Amino acid sequence: MSSTHACSRLLALALLPLCGYAHAEVFINEVHYDDATASGDVGERIEVVATAGESLGSYRIYLYNGSSPSAATTYDNDLVPAGSLVSCGGSVRIATLSYPSNGIQNGPNDGMALVNGSGAVVQFLSYEGAITASNGPAAGLTSSNLPVSETGSTAAGTSLQLGGSGSLANFTWRSSAAQTFGGCNNNQTFSAPNPPPVVTATTPMQGATDFPAAGDLSVGFSETVNLTSGAFTLVCGTSGTVVLTHASSGSAFPVSTNTALYAGESCTFRVVASKVSDTGGAHPAQDTAIDFSVASGSGGGSYYSHVNASSAPQLRCSLHATIKGHTAYPYSGGTTNTWTILEIADEDPNNAGRILDVYRNRSYLKGSERAGTGTGITYNREHTWPNSLGFGSATGDLGLPYAPYTDTHMLYLSDTGYNADRGNKPYAACAQSSGCSERATEANNGFGGGSGTYPGNGNWFKGPDGNSGSFETWGHRRGDIARAVLYMAIRYEGGTHPGNGQSEPDLELTDNRSLIVITSASPAYMGLLSTLLAWHQADPPDAAERERNEVIYSFQGNRNPFIDHPEWATSALFTSSKPASCQLN
């Protein structure tokens, strides 16, 4: 069997199962080399068994002369016949190699090597004393000496045979008994071979080109298997080796990357056969390698094919039709929630175990530095569109996760104190000369740091909360914040969620501060529109923001159109009225 190649240099009984790579076995099962016939030994033969039933026609038997036990040499080699299937409890294939009278030396210290079609030694046995081969395929190997032997007084028509029930590990060599070459040995029963587990399904499939950046991998097997460390590996062109998490046993395995892959990069997801085993110890016949590419993130591709940009009203209604009805996740709790998504979307690009917050530009340890889990400086979740302005609850009227409250396109991880400073103030210019205070940024990932001079690299704010206050986001992230809020005004146009029927608010943007009030009614307002549009122009989407869009798309199934198509964000769009009829392309 070709899989034995890796075991070819094992000492003693060099058998495939010793490498733990497959449960099927090929081995010498019966031998006759000496008897009392005066004119010369008769019926000398060697029998080989394949428990998985494969043809034995590529195997050879090499005979070794051990007159010098430490330097045994070959004196004959012959092809094994293909063999025939025989039922001995389980079905096995048996082949017998016959020799002329005195064709096999009588010992002491002679032997035989069973060699597969690749030239690898499967088994090296000797009788009447151990030997070490000096040439041939077993060169350098020391034999496993049979515990039984034949002599010149052994009756003709007998042989040495393996007996017992089960598989090779359960069999023992027995003293001479009536020959059974080509049939079932005396007192030997084979158990049915254990078929190896098979990979039946994977996510992604071979050759996929649109795998979501933050998607979960998966593997399905034909039966329950146990995994050891390194059973699944993922290596990507840009991300490198990605650490995976998954269960250690089962038949269907969700496999998490715990991060976001880079848009467009090529990856190989591998199932390592030697680290996968069923309850009988069998492994898959070979590794499974899945080559795939992460979705390119090229502006959404055909995602916007129905958008009608012929007029501002048609653009507005067709964008809403395109991005509405996304998959909403719980705010907290459950297997996947907004923490899960945001800690991937806002991951520190220099350390996958940390996040980079939106306002302070500080790097935090994922999880352990969340607000409520420790002391000191922490991070929490910022609603760029304050939930008090139109959607005060995390669950909707049907008791399900409420899409606007938990929408991760507008949620960002933020320093807890800076988030409190923002409160529910509108986004607006907030000059130091008008009494605004600074919340400085930290230097991270090539941006931020420094303070004291407006606007610098700081966030600026003044109270009180509500429509009399203002919050100005620092320069490198103000476009991100603007596009998050612009998205909300198009995503939520009232009506109901098309998938679950929950009511949704009508969210509108304005420059009129008097409209920006705490409410659970619709329409609900946020702003300032002119400021958000100016920030959108001043700080266009960069690679990090586009990657974030891919991550959220991979979970929610909808995109922020103003990251993919910045040209669509205009004052005319957000002040347009609903058309009498929405004409989709």
Buried (B, 14 or more C-beta within 10 A) or exposed (E): BEBBBEBBEBEBBBBBBEBEBBBBBBBBBBBBBBBBBEEEBBBBBBBBBBBBBBBBEBBBBBBBBBEEBEBBBBEBBBBBBBBEEBEBEBBBBBBBBEBEEBBBBBBBBBBBBBBBBEEBBBBBBBBBBBBBBBEBBBBEBBBBBBEBBBEEEBEEBBBBBBBBEEBBEBBEBBEBBEBBBBBBBBEBBBEEBBBBBEBEEBBBEEEBEEBBBBBBBBBBBBBEBBBEEEBBBBEBBEBEEBEBEBEEEBBEBBBBBBBBBBBBBBBEBBBBBBBBBBEBEBBBBBBBEBEBBBBBBEBBEEBBEBBBBEBBBBBBBBBBBBBBBBEBBBBEEEEEBBBBBBBBBBBBBEEBBBBBBBBBBBBBBBEEBBBEEEEEBBBBBBBBBBBBBBBBEBBBEEEBBBBBBBBBBBBBBBBBBBBEBBBBBBBBBBEBEEEBEBBBBBEBEEBBBEEEEBBBBBBBBBBEBBBEBBBBBBBBBBBBBBBBBBBBBBBBBBEBBEEEEBEBBBBBBBBEBEBBBBBEEBBBBBBBBBBBBBBBEEBEBEEBBBBBBBBBBBBBEBBBBBBBBBEBBEEEBBBBEEBEEBEEE
